[in-house]
């Protein structure tokens, strides 16, 4: 392994044996300038010839514009996401519990936002999954035309180890973003051919029902931005599963990432991913079995100016805190 002087700092400690704004369909379809900065909404977008709401819009609690709605039920969430209706931003306006069936995002929606805080409200609503170990029972991307799905401002009670918003293995290049997400459950993301972007979010990975604790994400690439906190209880699985020969973990500039796990941080699928810590990024890792699984390694580990890596390893056995096969700089 080649060694170069790093721009940042690294510390390793081994410890042995231890009410919504918007357009109400049932209030005359009027909108104030604040609710619709672009001007009048125009009733024809939402009403049929009879003057009643069009069937595709009548299920929603509120319509903010032609692309944004507020939903208060799992059925309405499903209709907003699965139908070819032009809706690309869905606000969750009540605590929602999922039914046993999943939701497949319509392939004509290139980018989708699911937001648990409707405009004008101060709280984040809770989405509770149905207990399941099936990929088909999550919010699913199965069409490669869908490129971006963002989950924002929401609390999630997870009960499926295929995640919350996930992708089939045939979908490549999908970006799944979590921003201001508070997740408790077995696994938050399943996106094996795409990128998982985590922004200002917190995760408690633990078993639920008959579902064991898995990873935060099973993914090709991972980015961490802002303040990210991860607590994982599994003694058999990693925090991240990076599955490809070209997989990457990037901790963005000024990010503050804290990870505590009863096992190891990354499972590499037998490959050697690259890790980059940008300027002033910080990673504090408390683990039992090292940065990577057993003899697995990362290929390159790059620390930019001001970056900081702190590893505190609690284990009665001898595991390398960090293995780098090519270049540490």
C-alpha positions in Angstrom: 0.0 0.0 0.0 1.4 3.4 -1.0 1.4 6.0 1.7 1.3 9.8 1.2 0.9 12.6 3.7 -2.8 13.4 4.2 -4.3 16.8 4.2 -6.6 16.0 7.1 -6.2 14.2 10.4 -6.9 10.6 11.5 -7.4 9.1 14.9 -7.8 5.4 15.7 -8.5 4.1 19.2 -8.7 0.4 19.9 -10.6 -0.6 23.0 -10.4 -4.3 23.9 -13.2 -6.3 25.4 -15.8 -3.9 25.9 -53.4 22.8 8.2 -51.9 23.0 4.7 -51.5 25.9 2.3 -52.7 25.4 -1.2 -55.8 24.9 -3.3 -58.7 23.1 -1.7 -60.7 21.3 -4.3 -63.9 21.8 -2.3 -63.5 25.6 -1.6 -64.3 27.0 -5.0 -60.8 26.5 -6.5 -59.6 29.9 -5.4 -56.0 30.6 -4.6 -54.2 33.5 -3.0 -51.1 35.0 -4.5 -49.0 33.5 -1.6 -50.4 30.1 -2.4 -49.8 30.5 -6.1 -47.0 32.9 -6.7 -47.2 32.3 -10.5 -50.8 33.7 -10.7 -54.2 32.2 -11.1 -54.4 28.4 -11.2 -57.4 28.1 -13.5 -60.2 25.7 -12.6 -60.0 23.8 -15.9 -56.8 22.1 -14.8 -58.7 20.3 -12.0 -62.5 20.4 -12.8 -64.4 18.3 -15.3 -67.2 19.6 -17.5 -69.7 19.1 -14.7 -67.8 21.4 -12.4 -66.8 18.6 -10.1 -63.2 17.6 -9.5 -61.7 15.4 -12.2 -61.6 11.8 -11.0 -57.8 11.8 -11.0 -57.7 14.7 -8.6 -60.7 14.1 -6.3 -58.8 11.7 -4.0 -56.3 14.3 -2.9 -56.8 16.4 0.2 -55.5 19.5 -1.6 -54.1 20.5 -4.9 -51.3 23.1 -4.8 -50.8 23.3 -8.6 -50.9 21.0 -11.6 -47.7 19.2 -10.3 -48.1 19.3 -6.5 -50.7 17.7 -4.2 -51.2 17.0 -0.5 -52.4 13.5 0.5 -53.6 12.2 3.8 -54.1 8.5 3.0 -52.0 5.7 1.5 -54.5 5.2 -1.3 -54.1 8.8 -2.3 -50.3 8.6 -2.1 -50.5 5.6 -4.4 -52.6 7.4 -7.0 -50.4 10.4 -6.9 -47.2 8.4 -7.6 -48.4 5.5 -9.8 -50.7 7.3 -12.3 -49.6 9.3 -15.3 -51.2 12.5 -13.9 -48.4 15.1 -14.1 -47.9 15.1 -10.3 -44.2 15.2 -9.3 -44.3 16.6 -5.8 -46.4 14.8 -3.2 -46.8 16.3 0.3 -47.9 14.0 3.1 -50.4 15.9 5.2 -51.1 13.4 7.9 -49.5 10.4 9.6 -50.0 7.5 7.1 -49.7 3.8 7.5 -49.1 1.8 4.4 -51.3 -1.1 3.3 -49.7 -4.5 2.4 -49.5 -3.5 -1.3 -46.6 -1.5 -2.7 -46.6 1.6 -4.9 -44.8 1.6 -8.3 -43.8 5.1 -9.4 -45.1 5.9 -12.9 -42.4 5.8 -15.6 -43.4 9.2 -17.0 -42.3 10.9 -13.8 -38.6 11.6 -14.3 -38.1 13.3 -10.9 -40.3 12.9 -7.8 -40.4 14.5 -4.4 -42.2 13.0 -1.4 -42.3 15.6 1.4 -43.6 15.0 4.9 -44.1 18.7 5.6 -46.7 20.5 3.5 -46.2 24.2 2.8 -47.2 26.3 5.8 -46.9 23.6 8.3 -44.2 23.2 11.0 -44.2 19.5 11.7 -42.9 16.4 9.9 -45.5 13.7 9.5 -44.8 10.0 10.0 -45.0 7.3 7.3 -45.3 3.7 8.8 -44.6 0.8 6.5 -46.5 -2.5 6.4 -44.5 -5.4 7.9 -43.0 -7.2 4.9 -39.8 -8.8 3.4 -40.9 -8.2 -0.2 -39.5 -5.6 -2.6 -42.9 -5.3 -4.2 -44.3 -3.8 -1.0 -42.2 -0.6 -0.9 -42.4 2.6 -3.0 -40.7 1.2 -6.0 -38.9 2.4 -9.1 -39.1 -0.2 -11.9 -38.8 2.1 -15.0 -35.4 3.4 -15.9 -37.0 6.7 -17.1 -37.3 7.7 -13.4 -34.0 9.3 -12.6 -34.5 11.0 -9.2 -36.7 10.3 -6.1 -36.3 12.5 -3.0 -37.8 11.7 0.4 -37.8 14.9 2.6 -38.9 16.2 6.0 -40.4 12.9 7.2 -40.3 10.4 10.0 -40.3 6.8 8.8 -41.2 3.7 10.9 -39.6 1.1 8.6 -40.7 -2.5 8.5 -39.2 -3.8 5.3 -35.5 -4.7 4.6 -36.0 -3.6 1.0 -36.2 0.0 2.2 -38.7 2.8 1.8 -38.1 4.1 -1.7 -36.2 1.5 -3.7 -35.4 0.2 -7.2 -35.5 -3.1 -9.0 -32.1 -4.5 -10.1 -32.8 -3.5 -13.7 -32.9 0.2 -12.9 -29.5 1.9 -13.4 -28.5 5.4 -12.4 -31.4 6.3 -10.1 -30.6 8.8 -7.4 -32.5 8.3 -4.2 -32.2 11.2 -1.8 -33.0 11.4 1.9 -33.1 14.9 3.3 -34.2 15.6 6.8 -35.3 12.0 7.3 -35.7 10.4 10.7 -35.7 6.6 10.0 -36.1 3.7 12.4 -36.2 0.2 11.0 -34.2 -2.6 9.3 -33.0 -0.9 6.0 -33.7 2.5 4.5 -32.6 2.1 0.9 -32.3 -0.6 -1.7 -30.8 0.9 -4.9 -28.2 -1.5 -6.1 -27.4 0.2 -9.5 -27.7 3.8 -8.4 -26.7 6.5 -5.9 -28.0 7.0 -2.4 -27.6 10.6 -1.2 -28.2 11.3 2.5 -28.6 14.9 3.7 -29.1 16.0 7.3 -30.7 12.7 8.4 -30.7 10.3 11.3 -31.1 6.5 11.3 -31.6 3.8 13.9 -31.2 0.5 12.2 -32.9 -2.3 14.2 -35.1 -5.3 13.7 -38.8 -5.1 13.4 -41.2 -8.0 13.7 -39.5 -10.9 11.9 -37.3 -8.6 9.9 -33.6 -8.6 10.9 -31.4 -5.5 10.9 -29.7 -4.9 7.5 -27.9 -2.0 6.1 -28.7 1.7 5.8 -28.4 1.2 2.1 -27.5 -1.5 -0.4 -26.3 0.7 -3.3 -23.6 1.4 -5.8 -22.6 4.9 -4.7 -23.2 6.8 -1.4 -23.0 10.6 -0.7 -23.3 12.1 2.8 -24.1 15.8 3.2 -24.6 18.0 6.3 -25.2 16.2 9.6 -25.7 12.5 9.4 -26.1 10.2 12.4 -26.4 6.4 12.1 -26.9 3.9 14.9 -26.9 0.2 13.8 -27.6 -2.8 16.1 -26.7 -5.6 13.8 -23.9 -8.0 14.7 -24.0 -9.7 11.3 -24.5 -6.9 8.7 -22.7 -3.8 7.6 -23.9 -0.2 7.8 -23.3 0.2 4.0 -23.3 -2.4 1.3 -21.4 -1.0 -1.7 -21.9 -3.6 -4.4 -19.8 -2.7 -7.4 -16.3 -2.6 -8.7 -16.5 1.2 -9.1 -18.5 1.9 -5.9 -17.8 5.1 -4.1 -18.4 6.7 -0.7 -18.1 10.5 -0.7 -18.5 12.6 2.5 -19.1 16.1 1.2 -17.5 19.3 2.2 -18.2 20.3 5.9 -20.3 17.2 6.5 -20.4 15.8 10.0 -21.0 12.1 10.0 -21.3 9.9 13.1 -21.7 6.1 12.9 -22.0 3.6 15.7 -22.3 -0.1 14.9 -22.0 -3.5 16.6 -20.3 -4.8 13.5 -18.3 -3.2 10.6 -19.0 -0.1 8.5 -18.8 -1.3 4.8 -19.4 -4.6 3.1 -17.7 -4.3 -0.4 -19.1 -7.4 -2.2 -15.6 -8.5 -2.7 -14.6 -5.3 -4.6 -12.6 -2.4 -3.3 -14.6 0.9 -3.4 -13.0 4.3 -3.1 -13.6 6.7 -0.2 -13.3 10.5 -0.4 -13.6 13.0 2.4 -13.9 16.5 1.1 -12.7 19.7 2.7 -13.4 19.9 6.4 -15.5 16.8 6.4 -15.6 14.7 9.6 -16.3 11.0 10.1 -16.5 9.5 13.6 -16.8 5.7 13.5 -17.4 3.5 16.5 -17.3 -0.2 15.5 -16.4 -3.7 16.6 -14.9 -5.2 13.4 -13.3 -2.4 11.4 -14.0 -0.1 8.5 -14.6 -3.0 6.1 -15.6 -6.6 6.5 -12.7 -8.9 7.6 -10.0 -8.9 4.9 -12.0 -6.6 2.5 -10.5 -3.2 1.8 -11.1 0.1 0.1 -8.9 0.8 -2.9 -8.2 4.5 -2.2 -8.9 6.7 0.7 -8.6 10.4 0.0 -8.8 13.1 2.7 -8.9 16.8 1.6 -7.8 19.8 3.5 -9.2 19.9 7.0 -10.9 16.5 6.8 -11.0 14.4 10.0 -11.4 10.6 10.5 -11.8 9.2 14.0 -12.2 5.4 14.5 -12.9 3.9 17.9 -12.8 0.1 17.7 -14.4 -2.0 20.4 -13.4 -5.7 19.9 -12.0 -8.7 21.8 -10.5 -9.9 18.5 -7.8 -8.5 16.1 -9.4 -6.7 13.2 -7.7 -4.0 11.1 -9.3 -0.6 11.8 -8.8 0.4 8.2 -7.5 -1.5 5.1 -6.5 0.4 2.0 -5.2 -1.6 -0.9 -3.8 1.1 -3.2 -3.5 4.7 -2.0 -4.1 6.6 1.2 -3.7 10.3 0.8 
